[in-house]
């Protein structure tokens, strides 16, 4: 499965025929649409061409694969041999999308009379990657795992990312383990970080985990996670953070074909995201107090942009009132209504300029990630994102009163550029992939009319989302208010370029 959308925690991700006017129906939350078999070959060719156009990384060299294999075979795992804590008695489990094999995180959450204790294990990738070695050098070139509809392009060789370093169930694995003692409001009272050997008991998909919670058959960790998610969302509201959590577009490859799905995240996905957010904020705090590290930053929204957004919400009939925080307003939206879709589209543009700030000594002048409402660091996905390896190594040293390894400290300044380049490539790949799959989905329907919701103005036209199938496109020379619906005729599609031409009927 390929997820096309935000890879970041919450800011972090519309029937044919009719006239323009107020739309009072519902936008379907989940309705798979299958690319016609007649254009499958053309789509496969277009997706393959993307690898050339974007100069995507290819297969790993023999040197990289060889170094990875030696690490997989040679890194000690047993606690005594690895000189790490033994936490194999903790009932860790993982929750990931169906089919995932690169498992970065495992958790165990236990309620106590005064709150809870959270153990959060992150794959110990640094144990398998020698600084300055072939795997390290290649990872610095790649920056992150890239997700294409025709396959994943991993940051590390699969012998590490999907086997030796992955927190697969029923196997002893190396991990950095965060331990949080939480109060009744899920606020951290005590935080520790140690390297350990763990053993996950089970690998859950989000769908199965949510069903188990609903059916009363979930393990205790999931029931505690429901409490935790609610409490952390309340803490998010208190600090002024905002979870956008828009319906996510997913490209699913199965049975030799592709289908497009769009649905809102399950509640358990939001709860689990809050675990990552808590950990990222704890990592940022450790690095800021220690005077060295790398943060994920985002400046506050411009006051003029906020004023324009507030006016737009009023025009769409869902005004953002002065006494309601931005985050509470977004959390209260009915995400199935056309007006809400337009508002969420506009909200995604309020917070721009996300980046990375490395420091050694004086902290960044503005260390906050504005959408989260606190300083934050990427630290929970080292199998899939380069910068997390540094965050883990730096935090573990600082948390235990040791010097930060020289290799990590000296190379920190290189990371913002590496990650910025990698983020840009990932964004271009996601957008171009989705464009081509959407074009293929509409191929053969030329001349037909579709109903669409206007999301907002875009460069001399508007951006719209069709109600069915859930395709977004730009329509030139159309001037209509966001949140209205309009009928549009499909004039042409070009799968090779991913272009879709919609015009008024």
RAURZI-V235139 format. One record per residue. N is the residue number from 1. SS is DSSP state (helix for helix, strand for strand, loop for the rest). Layout:
N|SS + N|SS
//
This chain:
1|loop + 2|strand + 3|strand + 4|strand + 5|loop + 6|loop + 7|loop + 8|loop + 9|loop + 10|loop + 11|loop + 12|loop + 13|loop + 14|loop + 15|loop + 16|loop + 17|loop + 18|loop + 19|loop + 20|loop + 21|strand + 22|loop + 23|loop + 24|loop + 25|loop + 26|loop + 27|loop + 28|loop + 29|loop + 30|loop + 31|loop + 32|loop + 33|strand + 34|strand + 35|loop + 36|loop + 37|helix + 38|helix + 39|helix + 40|helix + 41|helix + 42|helix + 43|helix + 44|helix + 45|helix + 46|helix + 47|helix + 48|helix + 49|helix + 50|helix + 51|helix + 52|helix + 53|helix + 54|loop + 55|loop + 56|loop + 57|loop + 58|loop + 59|loop + 60|loop + 61|loop + 62|helix + 63|helix + 64|helix + 65|helix + 66|helix + 67|helix + 68|helix + 69|helix + 70|helix + 71|helix + 72|helix + 73|helix + 74|helix + 75|loop + 76|loop + 77|loop + 78|loop + 79|helix + 80|helix + 81|helix + 82|helix + 83|loop + 84|loop + 85|strand + 86|strand + 87|loop + 88|loop + 89|loop + 90|loop + 91|loop + 92|strand + 93|strand + 94|strand + 95|strand + 96|strand + 97|loop + 98|loop + 99|loop + 100|loop + 101|loop + 102|loop + 103|loop + 104|loop + 105|strand + 106|strand + 107|strand + 108|strand + 109|strand + 110|strand + 111|strand + 112|strand + 113|loop + 114|loop + 115|strand + 116|strand + 117|strand + 118|strand + 119|strand + 120|strand + 121|strand + 122|strand + 123|strand + 124|loop + 125|helix + 126|helix + 127|helix + 128|loop + 129|loop + 130|loop + 131|loop + 132|loop + 133|loop + 134|helix + 135|helix + 136|helix + 137|helix + 138|helix + 139|helix + 140|helix + 141|helix + 142|helix + 143|loop + 144|strand + 145|loop + 146|strand + 147|strand + 148|strand + 149|loop + 150|loop + 151|strand + 152|strand + 153|strand + 154|loop + 155|loop + 156|loop + 157|loop + 158|helix + 159|helix + 160|helix + 161|helix + 162|helix + 163|helix + 164|helix + 165|loop + 166|loop + 167|loop + 168|loop + 169|strand + 170|loop + 171|loop + 172|strand + 173|strand + 174|strand + 175|strand + 176|strand + 177|strand + 178|strand + 179|strand + 180|strand + 181|strand + 182|strand + 183|loop + 184|loop + 185|loop + 186|loop + 187|loop + 188|strand + 189|strand + 190|strand + 191|strand + 192|strand + 193|strand + 194|strand + 195|strand + 196|strand + 197|strand + 198|strand + 199|strand + 200|strand + 201|strand + 202|strand + 203|strand + 204|strand + 205|strand + 206|helix + 207|helix + 208|helix + 209|helix + 210|helix + 211|helix + 212|helix + 213|helix + 214|helix + 215|helix + 216|loop + 217|loop + 218|loop + 219|loop + 220|helix + 221|helix + 222|helix + 223|helix + 224|helix + 225|helix + 226|helix + 227|helix + 228|helix + 229|helix + 230|helix + 231|helix + 232|helix + 233|helix + 234|helix + 235|helix + 236|helix + 237|helix + 238|helix + 239|helix + 240|loop + 241|loop + 242|loop + 243|loop + 244|loop + 245|loop + 246|loop + 247|loop + 248|strand + 249|strand + 250|strand + 251|strand + 252|strand + 253|strand + 254|strand + 255|loop + 256|loop + 257|strand + 258|strand + 259|strand + 260|strand + 261|strand + 262|strand + 263|strand + 264|loop + 265|loop + 266|loop + 267|helix + 268|helix + 269|helix + 270|helix + 271|helix + 272|helix + 273|helix + 274|helix + 275|helix + 276|helix + 277|helix + 278|helix + 279|helix + 280|helix + 281|helix + 282|helix + 283|helix + 284|helix + 285|helix + 286|helix + 287|helix + 288|helix + 289|helix + 290|helix + 291|loop + 292|strand + 293|strand + 294|strand + 295|strand + 296|strand + 297|strand + 298|strand + 299|loop + 300|loop + 301|loop + 302|loop + 303|helix + 304|helix + 305|helix + 306|helix + 307|helix + 308|helix + 309|helix + 310|helix + 311|helix + 312|helix + 313|helix + 314|helix + 315|helix + 316|loop + 317|loop + 318|loop + 319|loop + 320|loop + 321|loop + 322|loop + 323|loop + 324|loop + 325|loop + 326|helix + 327|helix + 328|helix + 329|helix + 330|helix + 331|helix + 332|loop + 333|loop + 334|loop + 335|loop + 336|loop + 337|loop + 338|helix + 339|helix + 340|helix + 341|helix + 342|helix + 343|helix + 344|helix + 345|helix + 346|helix + 347|helix + 348|helix + 349|loop + 350|loop + 351|loop + 352|loop + 353|loop + 354|loop + 355|strand + 356|strand + 357|strand + 358|strand + 359|strand + 360|strand + 361|loop + 362|loop + 363|loop + 364|loop + 365|loop + 366|loop + 367|loop + 368|strand + 369|strand + 370|loop + 371|loop + 372|loop + 373|loop + 374|strand + 375|strand + 376|loop + 377|loop + 378|loop + 379|loop + 380|loop + 381|loop + 382|loop + 383|loop + 384|loop + 385|strand + 386|loop + 387|helix + 388|helix + 389|helix + 390|helix + 391|helix + 392|helix + 393|helix + 394|helix + 395|helix + 396|helix + 397|helix + 398|helix + 399|helix + 400|loop + 401|loop + 402|loop + 403|loop + 404|loop + 405|loop + 406|helix + 407|helix + 408|helix + 409|helix + 410|helix + 411|helix + 412|helix + 413|helix + 414|helix + 415|helix + 416|helix + 417|helix + 418|helix + 419|helix + 420|helix + 421|helix + 422|helix + 423|helix + 424|helix + 425|helix + 426|helix + 427|helix + 428|helix + 429|helix + 430|helix + 431|helix + 432|helix + 433|helix + 434|helix + 435|helix + 436|helix + 437|helix + 438|helix + 439|helix + 440|helix + 441|helix + 442|helix + 443|loop + 444|loop + 445|loop + 446|loop + 447|loop + 448|loop + 449|strand + 450|strand + 451|strand + 452|strand + 453|strand + 454|strand + 455|strand + 456|strand + 457|strand + 458|strand + 459|loop + 460|loop + 461|strand + 462|strand + 463|strand + 464|strand + 465|strand + 466|strand + 467|loop + 468|loop + 469|loop + 470|loop + 471|loop + 472|strand + 473|strand + 474|strand + 475|strand + 476|strand + 477|loop + 478|loop + 479|loop + 480|loop + 481|loop + 482|loop + 483|loop + 484|loop + 485|strand + 486|strand + 487|strand + 488|strand + 489|strand + 490|strand + 491|strand + 492|strand + 493|strand + 494|strand + 495|loop + 496|loop + 497|loop + 498|loop + 499|strand + 500|strand + 501|strand + 502|strand + 503|strand + 504|strand + 505|loop
//
